[in-house]
Amino acid sequence: MLNLADFYFHPEVRKRIMEYCGGENDFSSFTAATLVGYGEKWVGKNYEQLGFLPQEGFEQILGNGWDIFRSSWDNMSSLGILDVEYFNLDYPGEIYLHPYRTFKKLELLYKTILSVFYKFNIIPLVIMTGQGYHFSFRLPQNNRIHQKIEEIGNIPSSVKNKYIDLKNRGLCFSLRQGKAYEGMGRLMEYMTHLVIKKMRNSLIPVVCTDLAVGMTDSVREAISLDLSMYGDPLHFRHIRCPFSSYQKHRNQKFRIGELATKSPVQITLPRTETVKLEDLCQWKNDFRKASDYASKVETRIPDVSIGYDNLIRSYKRSQLYQFHKYFDSQEHDLPSVWGKTYDRFDLGKLPPCIAHALSFPNDNLLKPTNIQAITRVLLKQRWHPKHIAGLIRSKYERNHSWGDIWIRNDASLRADFYVRLFAGLLSDGTDQEEDLNCTSYQKKGYCWKKWCGYNLEHYKIN
């Protein structure tokens, strides 16, 4: 029986991980700027967000049997990642206990996502993770398509300063990369709109970025199209490599109970059309079969420049593009005037569930479901979405015991991203607000005062 150490020592496994990091036969050729390792022994511990440089980290991560992640920051390309995750609020360990049965629930969405990508002639690399899939692709920095996504991007001045600091520290980083990353995020928003519209009649809800759901067949389960990586600066986000171990569930005893320690370490595997789903679900729990599979596939992230030109043209004809221009047409109020603007907003005029999240921001404003509700209600009250983001930013940047989260990440970018995301879903009718009612909010677990006298249905826009 192979163990994890043997698996990581297998030459074909190492080669596949190197390919995904942009390298050939050794770490010196990696285009990934940094690597991160994560394992059971790291539970409850902090680690440097910049991780390891490839030459320092590759052998150390594999030698310690950690999960291996590569940075979204790449020295030669801009990466696009669509992260799809199944979640179940009532039975969090469902996908680990019954992987094949659960992945079957993702099958229609998996095929729908590919059909949308194929429509634009984009063929991504698909990786099966412990909870779903990553769809990965890249755009080289030295071509005209990359310049087009740079032009779409719009980054806050606070993020620009963080990026300039990276360059001043001698790291290979430019504002072009930061703008392209933000532009990529907007294009991925557009992709999720197309996918969600095609999945309206799905038996299992498809939501955007970890939104809570009410009861469906007595179980609160859904599939998340998770774009949250685009809500943080590029250099703080990493993505799990194919043929990496997957130990996330073993660190979550607080969520999934004893199943966390009983479930085996898994392996993330690329999915191709020639492999049966049932086989892949078995191989990811079998080091030997996974290592055999490593000799039959490639994991180089594909260049999709030609197809992405098609996607950009489609996006620029969309209602979402017009909304993004409207969103960018205003700026947040500056901190110097918050006392006269955002701070004077009377929370007593809001439903208690909305007022509660704004009154106690930590950790309520870190939950996408609360930000979506705030966005919906304030848009109905004719707020400009950029000022909704400004209100949330003002909570992030006040003393609410945030620790160093807004030093590592960025309050302005995070607020802009989530409000733009949820307001954008409303702008073209992708969000039909079917769950904007008090009963649904209670079932989600976000109601703070039953029979409060407010009716969330009165705040519907569409």
C-alpha positions in Angstrom: 0.0 0.0 0.0 1.3 3.4 -1.0 1.2 6.2 1.7 1.2 9.9 1.0 5.0 10.2 1.3 5.4 7.4 -1.4 2.7 9.1 -3.5 4.5 12.5 -3.5 7.8 10.8 -4.3 6.3 9.2 -7.5 8.0 11.0 -10.5 4.8 11.3 -12.6 2.9 12.8 -9.6 5.7 15.4 -9.1 5.7 16.1 -12.8 2.0 16.8 -12.9 2.2 19.2 -10.0 5.2 21.0 -11.6 3.2 21.4 -14.8 0.3 23.1 -13.0 2.9 25.4 -11.4 4.0 26.4 -14.9 7.3 24.4 -14.8 8.9 21.6 -16.7 11.1 19.1 -14.7 12.1 21.3 -11.7 10.9 24.1 -9.6 13.4 26.6 -11.0 11.1 26.9 -14.1 7.9 27.6 -12.2 5.9 30.6 -13.4 3.8 30.4 -10.1 5.2 33.2 -8.0 4.7 31.5 -4.7 3.6 28.2 -3.1 1.6 27.4 0.1 1.5 24.2 2.1 -1.3 23.2 4.4 -1.8 20.0 6.5 -3.3 18.6 9.7 -0.4 19.9 11.9 -1.3 23.4 10.8 -4.7 23.5 12.5 -5.2 26.7 14.4 -1.8 28.1 13.3 -1.1 31.1 11.2 1.3 31.0 8.3 2.8 33.7 6.1 0.4 34.6 3.4 3.1 35.0 0.8 3.9 31.3 1.4 7.2 30.0 0.1 9.1 30.9 -3.0 9.1 27.8 -5.3 12.8 27.0 -4.8 12.2 27.0 -1.0 8.8 25.4 -0.9 8.4 22.6 -3.3 10.4 20.0 -1.6 9.5 21.2 1.8 5.8 21.0 1.2 5.9 17.6 -0.4 8.4 16.2 2.1 6.1 17.2 5.0 3.0 15.6 3.3 1.1 18.9 3.1 -1.5 19.9 0.6 0.2 22.0 -2.1 -1.2 25.2 -3.5 0.2 27.5 -6.2 -0.3 31.2 -6.3 -3.0 32.8 -8.5 -0.2 35.3 -9.1 1.8 34.0 -12.1 4.9 35.6 -13.6 3.9 35.0 -17.2 0.1 34.8 -17.4 -3.1 35.8 -15.7 -5.1 32.8 -14.5 -8.8 32.3 -14.5 -10.3 30.0 -11.9 -14.0 29.1 -11.5 -14.3 27.3 -8.1 -17.4 25.1 -7.8 -18.3 23.6 -4.4 -21.1 21.5 -3.0 -22.2 22.5 0.5 -24.7 21.1 2.9 -25.6 23.2 5.9 -27.3 20.3 7.7 -24.9 17.5 6.8 -21.5 19.2 6.1 -19.7 15.9 5.7 -22.1 14.5 3.1 -19.7 14.8 0.1 -16.9 13.0 2.1 -19.1 10.2 3.3 -20.9 9.7 -0.1 -18.6 11.2 -2.7 -20.0 9.4 -5.8 -23.7 10.1 -4.8 -22.9 13.7 -4.1 -20.8 14.3 -7.2 -23.7 12.9 -9.3 -25.7 15.9 -8.0 -23.0 18.2 -9.6 -23.1 16.5 -12.9 -25.6 18.7 -14.7 -23.8 21.8 -13.5 -20.5 20.4 -14.5 -21.8 19.8 -18.1 -23.5 23.1 -18.2 -20.3 25.0 -17.2 -18.4 23.2 -19.9 -21.1 24.0 -22.5 -20.8 27.7 -21.7 -17.1 27.6 -21.9 -17.2 25.7 -25.2 -19.6 28.2 -26.6 -16.7 30.7 -26.6 -14.1 28.1 -27.6 -12.6 28.0 -24.2 -11.4 24.6 -23.1 -10.4 24.7 -19.4 -8.5 22.2 -17.3 -10.9 20.7 -14.8 -9.7 19.5 -11.4 -11.9 17.4 -9.1 -11.4 18.6 -5.5 -12.8 17.3 -2.3 -15.9 19.4 -2.6 -16.3 20.1 -6.3 -14.3 21.3 -9.2 -11.8 23.9 -10.3 -12.0 25.1 -14.0 -8.6 26.6 -14.8 -7.1 28.5 -17.8 -4.6 31.2 -18.5 -4.0 34.3 -20.7 -0.3 35.1 -21.4 0.7 38.6 -20.5 2.4 39.3 -23.8 -0.7 39.4 -26.1 -3.5 41.8 -27.0 -6.2 39.8 -25.2 -4.4 40.3 -22.0 -4.4 44.0 -22.6 -8.2 43.9 -23.1 -8.8 42.4 -19.7 -6.4 45.0 -18.2 -8.7 47.7 -19.7 -11.8 46.1 -18.1 -10.2 46.0 -14.6 -10.6 48.8 -12.1 -8.7 48.5 -8.8 -9.0 50.8 -5.7 -6.1 53.1 -4.8 -5.6 51.2 -1.6 -4.9 48.0 -3.6 -2.6 49.9 -6.0 -0.5 50.9 -3.0 -0.2 47.3 -1.9 0.8 46.2 -5.4 3.4 49.0 -5.6 4.8 47.9 -2.3 5.3 44.4 -3.7 7.3 45.9 -6.6 9.3 48.1 -4.3 10.3 44.9 -2.3 11.9 43.6 -5.5 9.2 41.1 -6.4 8.2 40.5 -10.0 4.8 42.3 -9.9 3.2 45.1 -12.0 -0.1 47.0 -11.8 -0.9 45.4 -15.2 -1.2 42.1 -13.4 -3.4 43.6 -10.8 -5.8 45.2 -13.3 -6.0 42.0 -15.4 -6.9 40.1 -12.2 -9.7 42.4 -11.5 -10.8 42.4 -15.1 -10.8 38.6 -15.0 -13.0 38.7 -12.0 -15.6 40.8 -13.9 -15.6 38.4 -16.8 -16.0 35.4 -14.4 -19.0 37.2 -13.0 -20.5 37.3 -16.5 -19.8 33.6 -16.9 -21.6 32.8 -13.7 -24.6 34.8 -14.9 -24.8 32.6 -18.0 -24.5 29.4 -16.0 -27.0 30.3 -13.4 -29.6 31.3 -16.0 -29.2 27.8 -17.6 -29.6 26.1 -14.3 -32.8 27.8 -13.2 -34.7 24.5 -13.1 -32.0 22.5 -11.3 -33.3 20.3 -8.5 -30.4 21.5 -6.3 -30.0 25.3 -6.0 -27.0 26.9 -7.7 -25.9 30.0 -5.9 -23.1 32.5 -6.2 -20.2 32.6 -3.7 -21.4 30.6 -0.6 -24.9 32.1 -0.2 -26.9 30.3 2.4 -30.1 28.6 1.2 -33.4 27.6 2.8 -34.8 24.1 2.9 -34.9 22.0 -0.2 -36.4 18.6 0.4 -35.7 19.1 4.1 -32.0 19.6 3.5 -30.2 22.9 3.1 -27.8 21.9 0.3 -26.6 23.9 -2.7 -23.8 24.3 -5.2 -21.7 27.4 -5.0 -20.1 29.1 -8.0 -17.4 30.7 -5.7 -15.7 33.8 -7.1 -14.5 35.0 -3.6 -10.8 34.9 -4.8 -11.5 38.0 -6.8 -12.5 39.9 -3.6 -8.9 39.9 -2.3 -5.6 41.2 -3.7 -4.0 38.8 -6.2 -0.9 38.0 -4.1 -3.0 36.6 -1.2 -4.9 34.0 -3.2 -3.7 30.4 -3.9 -5.3 27.5 -5.7 -4.9 23.8 -4.9 -2.7 21.8 -7.4 -3.9 18.7 -9.2 -2.4 15.6 -7.5 -2.1 17.5 -4.3 -3.4 15.8 -1.1 -6.7 17.1 0.2 -6.8 17.4 4.0 -9.3 20.3 4.4 -12.0 18.0 5.8 -9.7 16.5 8.4 -9.1 20.0 9.9 -12.9 20.6 10.3 -13.9 18.5 13.2 -15.8 21.6 14.5 -18.0 21.4 11.4 -18.4 17.8 10.4 -17.7 15.9 13.7 -15.9 12.6 14.0 -16.2 12.0 10.3 -13.3 14.5 9.9 -10.7 12.2 11.4 -12.3 9.0 10.0 -12.3 10.2 6.4 -9.1 9.4 4.5 -6.8 12.0 3.0 -7.9 12.5 -0.6 -6.1 13.4 -3.9 -7.3 16.2 -6.2 -7.4 14.8 -9.8 -7.9 16.2 -13.3 -11.1 15.1 -14.9 -11.2 14.2 -18.6 -14.0 13.0 -20.8 -12.4 9.6 -21.1 -12.6 8.8 -17.4 -15.9 7.7 -15.7 -17.0 9.8 -12.7 -17.4 6.7 -10.6 -13.7 5.7 -11.3 -12.4 9.2 -10.4 -14.3 9.2 -7.1 -12.6 5.9 -6.2 -9.1 6.9 -7.4 -9.0 10.0 -5.4 -9.0 7.8 -2.2 -6.4 5.4 -3.6 -2.8 6.6 -3.7 -1.7 3.8 -6.1 -4.5 4.3 -8.6 -4.0 8.1 -8.5 -0.3 7.7 -9.2 -1.0 5.4 -12.1 -3.5 8.0 -13.4 -0.7 10.7 -13.2 1.2 8.9 -16.1 -1.9 9.2 -18.4 -2.8 12.9 -18.2 -1.3 16.4 -18.4 -2.0 19.3 -16.1 -0.6 22.3 -17.8 -3.0 25.2 -17.5 -4.3 25.8 -21.1 -3.9 29.1 -23.0 -7.4 30.2 -24.0 -6.5 33.6 -25.6 -8.6 33.1 -28.8 -11.7 31.9 -26.9 -11.4 34.7 -24.4 -11.6 37.3 -27.1 -15.0 35.9 -27.9 -16.0 36.1 -24.2 -14.9 39.7 -23.9 -17.0 40.7 -27.0 -20.0 39.0 -25.5 -19.5 40.6 -22.1 -19.3 44.1 -23.6 -22.7 43.6 -25.3 -24.3 42.5 -22.0 -26.4 44.4 -19.4 -23.8 43.4 -16.8 -21.1 45.4 -18.6 -23.4 48.4 -18.6 -24.0 47.9 -14.9 -20.2 47.6 -14.2 -19.7 51.0 -15.9 -22.5 52.5 -13.7 -20.9 51.0 -10.6 -17.6 52.6 -11.5 -19.2 56.0 -12.2 -19.0 56.9 -8.5 -16.6 56.6 -5.6 -16.9 55.9 -1.9 -17.2 58.8 0.4 -13.8 59.5 1.9 -13.2 58.5 5.6 -12.9 62.2 6.5 -16.6 62.7 5.8 -18.0 59.4 7.1 -19.2 61.2 10.2 -21.5 63.3 8.0 -22.6 60.5 5.5 -22.5 56.8 6.3 -22.4 57.2 10.1 -25.6 59.3 10.0 -27.6 56.6 8.2 -30.5 55.6 10.6 -30.3 51.8 11.0 -33.6 51.9 12.8 -35.4 52.3 9.5 -34.1 48.9 8.3 -35.5 45.4 9.0 -33.8 44.0 12.2 -32.0 41.3 10.2 -30.3 44.0 8.1 -29.7 46.4 10.9 -28.1 43.7 13.0 -25.4 42.9 10.4 -24.5 46.6 10.2 -24.6 47.1 13.9 -22.4 44.1 14.7 -20.1 43.9 11.6 -17.7 41.3 13.0 -18.3 38.7 11.7 -21.6 39.4 10.1 -20.2 41.5 7.3 -17.8 38.6 6.4 -20.8 36.5 5.5 -21.9 36.9 1.8 -25.6 36.2 2.7 -25.7 39.3 4.9 -24.0 41.5 2.3 -26.5 40.3 -0.3 -29.4 41.2 1.9 -28.0 44.6 2.6 -27.4 45.2 -1.1 -30.9 44.2 -2.0 -32.6 46.3 0.6 -30.5 49.5 0.1 -30.9 49.3 -3.7 -34.6 49.3 -3.2 -34.1 52.5 -1.2 -32.3 54.0 -4.2 -28.8 53.8 -2.9 -26.0 53.8 -5.6 -24.3 50.4 -5.3 -20.9 52.1 -4.9 -22.2 53.8 -1.7 -23.6 50.6 -0.4 -20.0 49.3 -0.7 -18.8 52.5 0.9 -21.0 51.9 3.9 -19.7 48.4 4.3 -16.1 49.6 3.9 -16.7 52.1 6.7 -17.6 49.2 9.0 -14.5 47.2 7.9 -12.2 50.1 8.6 -13.6 51.0 12.1 -12.5 49.3 15.3 -14.6 46.2 15.4 -11.8 43.8 16.5 -10.8 42.9 13.0 -7.2 42.0 13.9 -4.9 42.2 10.8 -7.5 41.0 8.2 -7.6 44.4 6.4 -3.8 44.7 6.5 -3.5 41.3 4.7 -6.5 41.8 2.5 -8.2 45.1 1.5 -11.4 46.5 2.9 -12.3 48.7 -0.1 -11.7 45.9 -2.6 -13.7 43.3 -0.5 -16.7 45.7 -0.1 -16.7 46.6 -3.8 -16.5 43.1 -5.0 -19.4 41.6 -3.0 -21.7 44.6 -3.5 -20.9 44.7 -7.3 -21.4 40.9 -7.5 -24.9 40.9 -5.8 -26.1 44.1 -7.4 -24.9 42.8 -10.7 -27.0 39.7 -10.4 -30.0 41.9 -9.9 -29.2 44.3 -12.7 -29.9 41.8 -15.5 -32.5 39.6 -13.7 -30.2 36.7 -12.9 -31.2 37.1 -9.3 -35.0 36.9 -9.4 -35.2 37.3 -5.6 -37.2 34.2 -5.0 -35.7 33.8 -1.6 -36.2 37.5 -0.6 -38.9 36.8 2.0 -39.0 36.3 5.8 -39.7 32.6 5.7 -36.7 31.9 3.6 -34.5 34.1 5.7 -35.6 32.3 8.9 -34.8 28.9 7.3 -31.4 30.2 6.3 -30.8 31.0 10.0 -30.4 34.7 9.5 -33.5 36.1 11.1 -32.9 38.0 14.3 -36.4 39.0 15.3 -39.4 37.0 14.3 -42.7 39.0 13.7 -40.7 42.2 13.6 -43.3 44.0 11.5 -41.2 44.1 8.4 -41.8 42.1 5.2 -38.7 41.4 3.1 -40.8 40.8 0.1 -41.5 44.6 0.0 -37.9 45.1 -0.9 -38.0 43.2 -4.2 -36.7 45.1 -7.3 -37.4 42.5 -10.0 
